[in-house]
Amino acid sequence: MFTGIIEAIGSISYISEEGTNKKFSIISSLAHELHIDQSLSHDGVCLTVESVRDNNYQVTAIAETLSKTCLSHWKPGSRINLERCLQLNGRLDGHMVQGHVDTTAICMDRTNKEGSWVFRFEFPEVFRNLIIEKGSVAINGISLTCFEVTKNSFSVAIIPYTFENTNISEIIVGSIVNIEFDLIGKYVERMLSQGK
């Protein structure tokens, strides 16, 4: 479980293919604090640390993960948002994020508001019941509040700190991002769909 509050930005140093899987080597300031079998959010995707050496560590994404996220678009040099799992004795500054990406979305607009930024994203309409006005959403693992919600799009406002300390600054029109909708909303939708 994560909070959507990004701790660091990592950089892809090497990518190798193993059958239908991809192994990523990542350079990060967090590497010296990591251990094997630890869960870490990478652009909102929970991946397991497999090895650590100096400032570099490795994770593997299986075919299922690659097909449902933007990880298949990563390349050497790509910068990714990193967050270690939630500690139960800490504050929940963002919202409950599982690291289980629901779908990807496309950036439709990016507007500089001279002190903040507004991004608009389009997502598959099949997920329309999982997002509400002023609700929480995780974009590339970042906990954000959505507004101007329609059946297949929404906007988010980005403060300077988030813009400068995550990879949201690199998102441009046409960029593909990972989306995880609010966990509570998923359970509510499930119960309503079952007629309970």
N, C-alpha and C positions, 0 to 999 in steps of 0.2 A: 504494500500500500504506500502511496506517495501523496504529496500535497499540492504539486504543481508549482512549487517555488524552486526555481532553477538555482543550483549551487555553483555550477561551473560550465564552461564550454569546452568540449573536447574536439580533437581534430583527427580525422581518419588518416592513418599513416600507411595502411596496407590492406588490401582486400584479396582474399583467395576463395576459390570455389571448391567445395567438397560435395560432389554429387549435385543434389538440388539445393544444398545449403550454401550460405556465404559466411565466411569467417572474417571478422573485422578486427584490425589492430588499431587501438585508439590511444593517442597521446593526451594525457590529462594531468592537471595539478592534483587531482584526487587519487591518482594511481597508487601513491605510496600509502594511502589509508585503506585501500581495498584488499579483500582477501578472496580466495577461490570459493565459489558457490554463493557469493553475495549477489543480491538482486540490485540492479541499477536501471533507472529509467533513461533511455536514449531517445531524445525527441518524442518522449511519451510512450515508448515501447519498453516493456520490462524484459531485460536480457540478463543472463547469468554470467558472471565473471568466471572465465575458465583458466586464466593464467595471468600473472602479474610479474613484470620485470622493469625495475627502475620507474620511469614515468610513463610506461606503456602497459596496456592490458588488452586481453582478447575476449571477444564474445562471438557467439554464432547465432545467426538467424536462420530458421528453417523455412522451407518453401511456403508453408501456410502464412507465416509472418511476412515474408517478402511479398506475397500476393495481396495482402490487405493493408499494407503500410507504404510509406514512401522510402523505406530502407533500400529498395532495389535501385533507387536513384542516387544513393550515396556513391561518392567516388573519392579517391585520395585527395585530401585537402578539405573535404566537406567539414564544416563546423557544426557540431551537434550539442543540443541542450542535455545536461546531465543532472540527475538528482538521485541521491541515495534514498533508501526506503525510510519511511516514517518511524521515528522512535516514539514509543507510547508515552514517554515522559516529557515530550515536547509539545509545543503549540501547533495547532492546525491552522497555519496562516493562509493557506489557499482553500482547497476543498478536497474531498476524498477522491483520489485518482488511483485506479488500479494498475495502470500501465498496460491495459488491454485495449488497444486501439480498435474503434468501431468501424472506421472508414477513413478515406482520405477526402480532402476538399481542395478546391482550386481558388486561389486568390483572384478575385474579380476586380478589385480596386484597392489602391493605397493612396491615402491623402495626408499630406503634411499639414497639420493644423497650427503650425508655428508654436510649438511647445508640447504637442502630443501628436499622435498619428492615429488614423482610423483605417482599419483594414476590413474589407468585405470578402466573405467566402461563400462559395456555392458548394453544396453537398448533395448526395443522392436523396431524392424526395422520400424514399422509403423510411428514412430516419426522422421524418418531420415531427413525430409525436414525442421525440426524446429531447426536444429543445424548446425552451420557453423564454419570453422576454425577461431580461434581467437575471436569467439563470446562469449557472456555471457551465463552462466548457473548457476542455484542455486542448490547446493547439500546440503541437510539437512538445507536449508535456508541460506547457505553461498554463497555469490556472488563470482564466479570464472570465469576464462577465459579458454576455452577449446582449445585443439590442437590435432594433429594426429587424426582428425575426420574421421570416416568411416561411412558406412550406419547403423551401430548398436553399435558403441563404440566411446569413446573419452578419452583423458587424461587431467588431470589438475595438475598444479604444486602448491605446498603448501609451503609458507614461514614459518619460525620458529614461528612468532607471531600467525598466524592462527592455526598452529599445536598445539601450547601450550594453546590457549584460546578458542578453540571450541572442539566439540567431534569428529572432523575428525581424531584425533590421535587414536581413538578407532576403526576406520574402518580397517578391515583386509580382506584378500582375502575371498570371500564368503559372506561378509556383504551386507545387503540390505539397500539402501539409497533412500531418496525422491529426485525426480528430477522435477524442474520447468524450462521449456525452456523459452527463451526470449520472452517477450510479443509482441514486435514489429514484430518479426519473425512470430508469430502466425497470426497476422493481414495480413501480406504480403502473407503468405501461403493461408489464407482464400480468399483473393482477387484473387489470381492467380487461385485457384481451381474453382472459380465462373466465370472465363473468363473475368474479368474486368481489 
